[in-house]
């Protein structure tokens, strides 16, 4: 099993790296920008592409995954 996690400076850099180095199984984008997520999901060459949309709580320095935020 191979798992690659990293940060990039642009969606285009992420797409290029995934298309060059991934095994083509699956990829995930974590962003709150739906335009970036859509571009990523359309251009990544993988069998399955996931989008994780997380919101930051207004008064806390952590991610919220509760149903109320969605």
PDB file of N, CA, C and O in Angstrom:
ATOM      1  N   UNK A   1       0.841  -1.166   0.000  1.00  0.00           N
ATOM      2  CA  UNK A   1       0.000   0.000   0.000  1.00  0.00           C
ATOM      3  C   UNK A   1       0.890   1.234   0.000  1.00  0.00           C
ATOM      4  O   UNK A   1       1.895   1.283   0.710  1.00  0.00           O
ATOM      5  N   UNK A   2       0.521   2.224  -0.793  1.00  0.00           N
ATOM      6  CA  UNK A   2       1.274   3.468  -0.881  1.00  0.00           C
ATOM      7  C   UNK A   2       0.346   4.619  -0.514  1.00  0.00           C
ATOM      8  O   UNK A   2      -0.769   4.706  -1.028  1.00  0.00           O
ATOM      9  N   UNK A   3       0.797   5.499   0.366  1.00  0.00           N
ATOM     10  CA  UNK A   3       0.019   6.663   0.773  1.00  0.00           C
ATOM     11  C   UNK A   3       0.942   7.877   0.733  1.00  0.00           C
ATOM     12  O   UNK A   3       1.985   7.894   1.386  1.00  0.00           O
ATOM     13  N   UNK A   4       0.554   8.884  -0.032  1.00  0.00           N
ATOM     14  CA  UNK A   4       1.338  10.110  -0.131  1.00  0.00           C
ATOM     15  C   UNK A   4       0.507  11.269   0.388  1.00  0.00           C
ATOM     16  O   UNK A   4      -0.623  11.475  -0.055  1.00  0.00           O
ATOM     17  N   UNK A   5       1.057  12.019   1.316  1.00  0.00           N
ATOM     18  CA  UNK A   5       0.378  13.179   1.885  1.00  0.00           C
ATOM     19  C   UNK A   5       1.314  14.362   1.767  1.00  0.00           C
ATOM     20  O   UNK A   5       2.504  14.250   2.063  1.00  0.00           O
ATOM     21  N   UNK A   6       0.788  15.492   1.338  1.00  0.00           N
ATOM     22  CA  UNK A   6       1.641  16.661   1.222  1.00  0.00           C
ATOM     23  C   UNK A   6       0.844  17.915   0.967  1.00  0.00           C
ATOM     24  O   UNK A   6      -0.367  17.877   0.748  1.00  0.00           O
ATOM     25  N   UNK A   7       1.542  19.015   0.999  1.00  0.00           N
ATOM     26  CA  UNK A   7       0.929  20.294   0.676  1.00  0.00           C
ATOM     27  C   UNK A   7       1.558  20.815  -0.607  1.00  0.00           C
ATOM     28  O   UNK A   7       2.708  20.504  -0.919  1.00  0.00           O
ATOM     29  N   UNK A   8       0.807  21.596  -1.334  1.00  0.00           N
ATOM     30  CA  UNK A   8       1.284  22.160  -2.589  1.00  0.00           C
ATOM     31  C   UNK A   8       0.890  23.632  -2.647  1.00  0.00           C
ATOM     32  O   UNK A   8       0.066  24.100  -1.861  1.00  0.00           O
ATOM     33  N   UNK A   9       1.485  24.344  -3.577  1.00  0.00           N
ATOM     34  CA  UNK A   9       1.216  25.775  -3.711  1.00  0.00           C
ATOM     35  C   UNK A   9       0.029  26.098  -4.601  1.00  0.00           C
ATOM     36  O   UNK A   9      -0.477  27.220  -4.583  1.00  0.00           O
ATOM     37  N   UNK A  10      -0.417  25.120  -5.381  1.00  0.00           N
ATOM     38  CA  UNK A  10      -1.564  25.371  -6.265  1.00  0.00           C
ATOM     39  C   UNK A  10      -2.254  24.062  -6.607  1.00  0.00           C
ATOM     40  O   UNK A  10      -1.681  22.983  -6.463  1.00  0.00           O
ATOM     41  N   UNK A  11      -3.481  24.176  -7.057  1.00  0.00           N
ATOM     42  CA  UNK A  11      -4.219  22.985  -7.485  1.00  0.00           C
ATOM     43  C   UNK A  11      -3.543  22.347  -8.693  1.00  0.00           C
ATOM     44  O   UNK A  11      -3.578  21.127  -8.852  1.00  0.00           O
ATOM     45  N   UNK A  12      -2.934  23.155  -9.536  1.00  0.00           N
ATOM     46  CA  UNK A  12      -2.260  22.631 -10.728  1.00  0.00           C
ATOM     47  C   UNK A  12      -1.047  21.786 -10.352  1.00  0.00           C
ATOM     48  O   UNK A  12      -0.782  20.760 -10.979  1.00  0.00           O
ATOM     49  N   UNK A  13      -0.310  22.219  -9.327  1.00  0.00           N
ATOM     50  CA  UNK A  13       0.827  21.442  -8.838  1.00  0.00           C
ATOM     51  C   UNK A  13       0.346  20.102  -8.275  1.00  0.00           C
ATOM     52  O   UNK A  13       0.971  19.067  -8.507  1.00  0.00           O
ATOM     53  N   UNK A  14      -0.754  20.125  -7.543  1.00  0.00           N
ATOM     54  CA  UNK A  14      -1.310  18.879  -6.983  1.00  0.00           C
ATOM     55  C   UNK A  14      -1.728  17.923  -8.095  1.00  0.00           C
ATOM     56  O   UNK A  14      -1.421  16.732  -8.038  1.00  0.00           O
ATOM     57  N   UNK A  15      -2.417  18.432  -9.091  1.00  0.00           N
ATOM     58  CA  UNK A  15      -2.879  17.607 -10.209  1.00  0.00           C
ATOM     59  C   UNK A  15      -1.686  16.985 -10.932  1.00  0.00           C
ATOM     60  O   UNK A  15      -1.689  15.789 -11.225  1.00  0.00           O
ATOM     61  N   UNK A  16      -0.673  17.790 -11.219  1.00  0.00           N
ATOM     62  CA  UNK A  16       0.517  17.286 -11.916  1.00  0.00           C
ATOM     63  C   UNK A  16       1.221  16.192 -11.121  1.00  0.00           C
ATOM     64  O   UNK A  16       1.593  15.160 -11.679  1.00  0.00           O
ATOM     65  N   UNK A  17       1.406  16.414  -9.813  1.00  0.00           N
ATOM     66  CA  UNK A  17       2.093  15.419  -8.987  1.00  0.00           C
ATOM     67  C   UNK A  17       1.302  14.126  -8.894  1.00  0.00           C
ATOM     68  O   UNK A  17       1.871  13.040  -9.006  1.00  0.00           O
ATOM     69  N   UNK A  18       0.006  14.232  -8.690  1.00  0.00           N
ATOM     70  CA  UNK A  18      -0.820  13.027  -8.571  1.00  0.00           C
ATOM     71  C   UNK A  18      -0.843  12.267  -9.885  1.00  0.00           C
ATOM     72  O   UNK A  18      -0.707  11.044  -9.899  1.00  0.00           O
ATOM     73  N   UNK A  19      -1.013  12.981 -10.987  1.00  0.00           N
ATOM     74  CA  UNK A  19      -1.056  12.301 -12.284  1.00  0.00           C
ATOM     75  C   UNK A  19       0.275  11.655 -12.645  1.00  0.00           C
ATOM     76  O   UNK A  19       0.297  10.655 -13.362  1.00  0.00           O
ATOM     77  N   UNK A  20       1.380  12.205 -12.164  1.00  0.00           N
ATOM     78  CA  UNK A  20       2.689  11.636 -12.464  1.00  0.00           C
ATOM     79  C   UNK A  20       3.079  10.498 -11.522  1.00  0.00           C
ATOM     80  O   UNK A  20       3.631   9.491 -11.965  1.00  0.00           O
ATOM     81  N   UNK A  21       2.796  10.650 -10.221  1.00  0.00           N
ATOM     82  CA  UNK A  21       3.337   9.712  -9.241  1.00  0.00           C
ATOM     83  C   UNK A  21       2.334   8.740  -8.624  1.00  0.00           C
ATOM     84  O   UNK A  21       2.751   7.744  -8.033  1.00  0.00           O
ATOM     85  N   UNK A  22       1.048   8.986  -8.737  1.00  0.00           N
ATOM     86  CA  UNK A  22       0.088   8.099  -8.072  1.00  0.00           C
ATOM     87  C   UNK A  22      -0.097   6.813  -8.861  1.00  0.00           C
ATOM     88  O   UNK A  22       0.254   6.723 -10.038  1.00  0.00           O
ATOM     89  N   UNK A  23      -0.652   5.835  -8.190  1.00  0.00           N
ATOM     90  CA  UNK A  23      -0.940   4.566  -8.850  1.00  0.00           C
ATOM     91  C   UNK A  23      -2.261   4.572  -9.596  1.00  0.00           C
ATOM     92  O   UNK A  23      -2.624   3.571 -10.214  1.00  0.00           O
ATOM     93  N   UNK A  24      -2.988   5.682  -9.549  1.00  0.00           N
ATOM     94  CA  UNK A  24      -4.251   5.793 -10.264  1.00  0.00           C
ATOM     95  C   UNK A  24      -5.446   5.220  -9.521  1.00  0.00           C
ATOM     96  O   UNK A  24      -6.534   5.098 -10.084  1.00  0.00           O
ATOM     97  N   UNK A  25      -5.243   4.865  -8.251  1.00  0.00           N
ATOM     98  CA  UNK A  25      -6.337   4.274  -7.476  1.00  0.00           C
ATOM     99  C   UNK A  25      -7.308   5.331  -6.966  1.00  0.00           C
ATOM    100  O   UNK A  25      -8.479   5.331  -7.345  1.00  0.00           O
ATOM    101  N   UNK A  26      -6.829   6.235  -6.105  1.00  0.00           N
ATOM    102  CA  UNK A  26      -7.717   7.249  -5.541  1.00  0.00           C
ATOM    103  C   UNK A  26      -6.913   8.482  -5.137  1.00  0.00           C
ATOM    104  O   UNK A  26      -5.698   8.421  -4.951  1.00  0.00           O
ATOM    105  N   UNK A  27      -7.622   9.601  -5.007  1.00  0.00           N
ATOM    106  CA  UNK A  27      -7.005  10.859  -4.598  1.00  0.00           C
ATOM    107  C   UNK A  27      -8.036  11.662  -3.818  1.00  0.00           C
ATOM    108  O   UNK A  27      -9.241  11.495  -4.007  1.00  0.00           O
ATOM    109  N   UNK A  28      -7.552  12.533  -2.945  1.00  0.00           N
ATOM    110  CA  UNK A  28      -8.424  13.368  -2.125  1.00  0.00           C
ATOM    111  C   UNK A  28      -7.924  14.803  -2.143  1.00  0.00           C
ATOM    112  O   UNK A  28      -6.720  15.053  -2.095  1.00  0.00           O
ATOM    113  N   UNK A  29      -8.858  15.741  -2.213  1.00  0.00           N
ATOM    114  CA  UNK A  29      -8.534  17.149  -2.081  1.00  0.00           C
ATOM    115  C   UNK A  29      -9.242  17.665  -0.827  1.00  0.00           C
ATOM    116  O   UNK A  29     -10.420  17.384  -0.607  1.00  0.00           O
ATOM    117  N   UNK A  30      -8.510  18.421  -0.013  1.00  0.00           N
ATOM    118  CA  UNK A  30      -9.095  19.049   1.173  1.00  0.00           C
ATOM    119  C   UNK A  30      -9.061  20.554   0.964  1.00  0.00           C
ATOM    120  O   UNK A  30      -7.995  21.169   1.002  1.00  0.00           O
ATOM    121  N   UNK A  31     -10.230  21.146   0.741  1.00  0.00           N
ATOM    122  CA  UNK A  31     -10.323  22.571   0.492  1.00  0.00           C
ATOM    123  C   UNK A  31     -11.725  23.061   0.829  1.00  0.00           C
ATOM    124  O   UNK A  31     -12.679  22.282   0.826  1.00  0.00           O
ATOM    125  N   UNK A  32     -11.845  24.333   1.117  1.00  0.00           N
ATOM    126  CA  UNK A  32     -13.157  24.948   1.293  1.00  0.00           C
ATOM    127  C   UNK A  32     -13.585  25.674   0.027  1.00  0.00           C
ATOM    128  O   UNK A  32     -14.690  26.214  -0.034  1.00  0.00           O
ATOM    129  N   UNK A  33     -12.724  25.694  -0.980  1.00  0.00           N
ATOM    130  CA  UNK A  33     -13.006  26.371  -2.253  1.00  0.00           C
ATOM    131  C   UNK A  33     -13.602  25.359  -3.238  1.00  0.00           C
ATOM    132  O   UNK A  33     -12.898  24.462  -3.703  1.00  0.00           O
ATOM    133  N   UNK A  34     -14.868  25.494  -3.554  1.00  0.00           N
ATOM    134  CA  UNK A  34     -15.538  24.525  -4.423  1.00  0.00           C
ATOM    135  C   UNK A  34     -15.026  24.577  -5.862  1.00  0.00           C
ATOM    136  O   UNK A  34     -15.052  23.558  -6.552  1.00  0.00           O
ATOM    137  N   UNK A  35     -14.566  25.728  -6.331  1.00  0.00           N
ATOM    138  CA  UNK A  35     -14.013  25.817  -7.692  1.00  0.00           C
ATOM    139  C   UNK A  35     -12.722  25.011  -7.809  1.00  0.00           C
ATOM    140  O   UNK A  35     -12.505  24.320  -8.805  1.00  0.00           O
ATOM    141  N   UNK A  36     -11.871  25.100  -6.796  1.00  0.00           N
ATOM    142  CA  UNK A  36     -10.628  24.319  -6.781  1.00  0.00           C
ATOM    143  C   UNK A  36     -10.947  22.835  -6.703  1.00  0.00           C
ATOM    144  O   UNK A  36     -10.345  22.032  -7.416  1.00  0.00           O
ATOM    145  N   UNK A  37     -11.884  22.464  -5.846  1.00  0.00           N
ATOM    146  CA  UNK A  37     -12.256  21.055  -5.706  1.00  0.00           C
ATOM    147  C   UNK A  37     -12.795  20.499  -7.021  1.00  0.00           C
ATOM    148  O   UNK A  37     -12.460  19.377  -7.402  1.00  0.00           O
ATOM    149  N   UNK A  38     -13.618  21.268  -7.708  1.00  0.00           N
ATOM    150  CA  UNK A  38     -14.188  20.822  -8.983  1.00  0.00           C
ATOM    151  C   UNK A  38     -13.098  20.613 -10.028  1.00  0.00           C
ATOM    152  O   UNK A  38     -13.088  19.601 -10.729  1.00  0.00           O
ATOM    153  N   UNK A  39     -12.181  21.571 -10.131  1.00  0.00           N
ATOM    154  CA  UNK A  39     -11.074  21.464 -11.085  1.00  0.00           C
ATOM    155  C   UNK A  39     -10.221  20.230 -10.777  1.00  0.00           C
ATOM    156  O   UNK A  39      -9.848  19.489 -11.687  1.00  0.00           O
ATOM    157  N   UNK A  40      -9.915  20.011  -9.497  1.00  0.00           N
ATOM    158  CA  UNK A  40      -9.136  18.858  -9.064  1.00  0.00           C
ATOM    159  C   UNK A  40      -9.844  17.569  -9.451  1.00  0.00           C
ATOM    160  O   UNK A  40      -9.233  16.672 -10.032  1.00  0.00           O
ATOM    161  N   UNK A  41     -11.110  17.474  -9.135  1.00  0.00           N
ATOM    162  CA  UNK A  41     -11.867  16.249  -9.380  1.00  0.00           C
ATOM    163  C   UNK A  41     -12.009  15.955 -10.872  1.00  0.00           C
ATOM    164  O   UNK A  41     -12.086  14.790 -11.264  1.00  0.00           O
ATOM    165  N   UNK A  42     -12.045  16.985 -11.701  1.00  0.00           N
ATOM    166  CA  UNK A  42     -12.165  16.796 -13.150  1.00  0.00           C
ATOM    167  C   UNK A  42     -10.845  16.407 -13.808  1.00  0.00           C
ATOM    168  O   UNK A  42     -10.856  15.732 -14.837  1.00  0.00           O
ATOM    169  N   UNK A  43      -9.701  16.819 -13.238  1.00  0.00           N
ATOM    170  CA  UNK A  43      -8.435  16.669 -13.934  1.00  0.00           C
ATOM    171  C   UNK A  43      -7.490  15.614 -13.360  1.00  0.00           C
ATOM    172  O   UNK A  43      -6.485  15.287 -13.990  1.00  0.00           O
ATOM    173  N   UNK A  44      -7.792  15.080 -12.185  1.00  0.00           N
ATOM    174  CA  UNK A  44      -6.940  14.037 -11.607  1.00  0.00           C
ATOM    175  C   UNK A  44      -7.279  12.703 -12.267  1.00  0.00           C
ATOM    176  O   UNK A  44      -8.447  12.337 -12.397  1.00  0.00           O
ATOM    177  N   UNK A  45      -6.231  11.983 -12.681  1.00  0.00           N
ATOM    178  CA  UNK A  45      -6.406  10.708 -13.371  1.00  0.00           C
ATOM    179  C   UNK A  45      -6.365   9.559 -12.360  1.00  0.00           C
ATOM    180  O   UNK A  45      -5.353   8.873 -12.217  1.00  0.00           O
ATOM    181  N   UNK A  46      -7.485   9.367 -11.664  1.00  0.00           N
ATOM    182  CA  UNK A  46      -7.623   8.293 -10.679  1.00  0.00           C
ATOM    183  C   UNK A  46      -9.005   7.660 -10.831  1.00  0.00           C
ATOM    184  O   UNK A  46      -9.938   8.279 -11.344  1.00  0.00           O
ATOM    185  N   UNK A  47      -9.111   6.431 -10.381  1.00  0.00           N
ATOM    186  CA  UNK A  47     -10.398   5.737 -10.460  1.00  0.00           C
ATOM    187  C   UNK A  47     -11.441   6.390  -9.566  1.00  0.00           C
ATOM    188  O   UNK A  47     -12.614   6.470  -9.932  1.00  0.00           O
ATOM    189  N   UNK A  48     -11.016   6.858  -8.393  1.00  0.00           N
ATOM    190  CA  UNK A  48     -11.920   7.494  -7.436  1.00  0.00           C
ATOM    191  C   UNK A  48     -11.270   8.773  -6.936  1.00  0.00           C
ATOM    192  O   UNK A  48     -10.086   8.784  -6.598  1.00  0.00           O
ATOM    193  N   UNK A  49     -12.050   9.860  -6.889  1.00  0.00           N
ATOM    194  CA  UNK A  49     -11.544  11.130  -6.380  1.00  0.00           C
ATOM    195  C   UNK A  49     -12.512  11.629  -5.314  1.00  0.00           C
ATOM    196  O   UNK A  49     -13.719  11.709  -5.543  1.00  0.00           O
ATOM    197  N   UNK A  50     -11.970  11.960  -4.151  1.00  0.00           N
ATOM    198  CA  UNK A  50     -12.784  12.424  -3.027  1.00  0.00           C
ATOM    199  C   UNK A  50     -12.562  13.904  -2.789  1.00  0.00           C
ATOM    200  O   UNK A  50     -11.478  14.437  -3.027  1.00  0.00           O
ATOM    201  N   UNK A  51     -13.619  14.559  -2.310  1.00  0.00           N
ATOM    202  CA  UNK A  51     -13.511  15.946  -1.883  1.00  0.00           C
ATOM    203  C   UNK A  51     -13.877  16.007  -0.410  1.00  0.00           C
ATOM    204  O   UNK A  51     -14.951  15.557  -0.010  1.00  0.00           O
ATOM    205  N   UNK A  52     -12.985  16.562   0.391  1.00  0.00           N
ATOM    206  CA  UNK A  52     -13.275  16.766   1.807  1.00  0.00           C
ATOM    207  C   UNK A  52     -13.435  18.255   2.029  1.00  0.00           C
ATOM    208  O   UNK A  52     -12.483  19.023   1.886  1.00  0.00           O
ATOM    209  N   UNK A  53     -14.640  18.656   2.377  1.00  0.00           N
ATOM    210  CA  UNK A  53     -14.944  20.066   2.613  1.00  0.00           C
ATOM    211  C   UNK A  53     -15.115  20.264   4.104  1.00  0.00           C
ATOM    212  O   UNK A  53     -16.108  19.819   4.679  1.00  0.00           O
ATOM    213  N   UNK A  54     -14.169  20.919   4.729  1.00  0.00           N
ATOM    214  CA  UNK A  54     -14.227  21.144   6.171  1.00  0.00           C
ATOM    215  C   UNK A  54     -14.284  22.626   6.459  1.00  0.00           C
ATOM    216  O   UNK A  54     -13.718  23.446   5.735  1.00  0.00           O
ATOM    217  N   UNK A  55     -14.970  22.946   7.514  1.00  0.00           N
ATOM    218  CA  UNK A  55     -15.087  24.340   7.929  1.00  0.00           C
ATOM    219  C   UNK A  55     -14.386  24.540   9.268  1.00  0.00           C
ATOM    220  O   UNK A  55     -14.342  23.637  10.103  1.00  0.00           O
ATOM    221  N   UNK A  56     -13.848  25.719   9.454  1.00  0.00           N
ATOM    222  CA  UNK A  56     -13.191  26.051  10.717  1.00  0.00           C
ATOM    223  C   UNK A  56     -14.228  26.681  11.634  1.00  0.00           C
ATOM    224  O   UNK A  56     -14.999  27.544  11.215  1.00  0.00           O
ATOM    225  N   UNK A  57     -14.240  26.243  12.890  1.00  0.00           N
ATOM    226  CA  UNK A  57     -15.144  26.856  13.860  1.00  0.00           C
ATOM    227  C   UNK A  57     -14.734  28.311  14.083  1.00  0.00           C
ATOM    228  O   UNK A  57     -13.541  28.603  14.163  1.00  0.00           O
ATOM    229  N   UNK A  58     -15.693  29.226  14.184  1.00  0.00           N
ATOM    230  CA  UNK A  58     -15.358  30.646  14.299  1.00  0.00           C
ATOM    231  C   UNK A  58     -14.465  31.004  15.483  1.00  0.00           C
ATOM    232  O   UNK A  58     -13.575  31.842  15.342  1.00  0.00           O
ATOM    233  N   UNK A  59     -14.680  30.394  16.638  1.00  0.00           N
ATOM    234  CA  UNK A  59     -13.934  30.784  17.828  1.00  0.00           C
ATOM    235  C   UNK A  59     -12.945  29.719  18.279  1.00  0.00           C
ATOM    236  O   UNK A  59     -12.491  29.749  19.423  1.00  0.00           O
ATOM    237  N   UNK A  60     -12.608  28.791  17.417  1.00  0.00           N
ATOM    238  CA  UNK A  60     -11.690  27.725  17.831  1.00  0.00           C
ATOM    239  C   UNK A  60     -10.677  27.455  16.734  1.00  0.00           C
ATOM    240  O   UNK A  60     -10.940  27.700  15.556  1.00  0.00           O
ATOM    241  N   UNK A  61      -9.533  26.954  17.124  1.00  0.00           N
ATOM    242  CA  UNK A  61      -8.485  26.638  16.173  1.00  0.00           C
ATOM    243  C   UNK A  61      -8.489  25.137  15.898  1.00  0.00           C
ATOM    244  O   UNK A  61      -7.484  24.456  16.107  1.00  0.00           O
ATOM    245  N   UNK A  62      -9.630  24.627  15.428  1.00  0.00           N
ATOM    246  CA  UNK A  62      -9.717  23.224  15.073  1.00  0.00           C
ATOM    247  C   UNK A  62     -10.788  23.052  14.002  1.00  0.00           C
ATOM    248  O   UNK A  62     -11.596  23.951  13.770  1.00  0.00           O
ATOM    249  N   UNK A  63     -10.786  21.898  13.356  1.00  0.00           N
ATOM    250  CA  UNK A  63     -11.728  21.625  12.284  1.00  0.00           C
ATOM    251  C   UNK A  63     -13.007  21.037  12.848  1.00  0.00           C
ATOM    252  O   UNK A  63     -12.987  20.270  13.810  1.00  0.00           O
ATOM    253  N   UNK A  64     -14.112  21.406  12.237  1.00  0.00           N
ATOM    254  CA  UNK A  64     -15.408  20.890  12.667  1.00  0.00           C
ATOM    255  C   UNK A  64     -15.925  19.898  11.633  1.00  0.00           C
ATOM    256  O   UNK A  64     -15.979  20.206  10.442  1.00  0.00           O
ATOM    257  N   UNK A  65     -16.304  18.711  12.090  1.00  0.00           N
ATOM    258  CA  UNK A  65     -16.873  17.713  11.196  1.00  0.00           C
ATOM    259  C   UNK A  65     -18.310  17.349  11.595  1.00  0.00           C
ATOM    260  O   UNK A  65     -18.830  16.322  11.160  1.00  0.00           O
ATOM    261  N   UNK A  66     -18.934  18.163  12.396  1.00  0.00           N
ATOM    262  CA  UNK A  66     -20.272  17.825  12.860  1.00  0.00           C
ATOM    263  C   UNK A  66     -21.306  18.069  11.756  1.00  0.00           C
ATOM    264  O   UNK A  66     -21.052  18.813  10.808  1.00  0.00           O
ATOM    265  N   UNK A  67     -22.448  17.446  11.889  1.00  0.00           N
ATOM    266  CA  UNK A  67     -23.515  17.586  10.893  1.00  0.00           C
ATOM    267  C   UNK A  67     -24.060  19.015  10.821  1.00  0.00           C
ATOM    268  O   UNK A  67     -24.556  19.429   9.773  1.00  0.00           O
ATOM    269  N   UNK A  68     -23.978  19.749  11.882  1.00  0.00           N
ATOM    270  CA  UNK A  68     -24.511  21.110  11.890  1.00  0.00           C
ATOM    271  C   UNK A  68     -23.762  22.037  10.937  1.00  0.00           C
ATOM    272  O   UNK A  68     -24.327  23.019  10.456  1.00  0.00           O
ATOM    273  N   UNK A  69     -22.509  21.734  10.666  1.00  0.00           N
ATOM    274  CA  UNK A  69     -21.706  22.586   9.769  1.00  0.00           C
ATOM    275  C   UNK A  69     -21.919  22.247   8.293  1.00  0.00           C
ATOM    276  O   UNK A  69     -21.401  22.949   7.425  1.00  0.00           O
ATOM    277  N   UNK A  70     -22.652  21.213   8.001  1.00  0.00           N
ATOM    278  CA  UNK A  70     -22.812  20.825   6.608  1.00  0.00           C
ATOM    279  C   UNK A  70     -24.182  21.081   6.103  1.00  0.00           C
ATOM    280  O   UNK A  70     -24.473  20.804   4.939  1.00  0.00           O
TER     281      UNK A  70
END
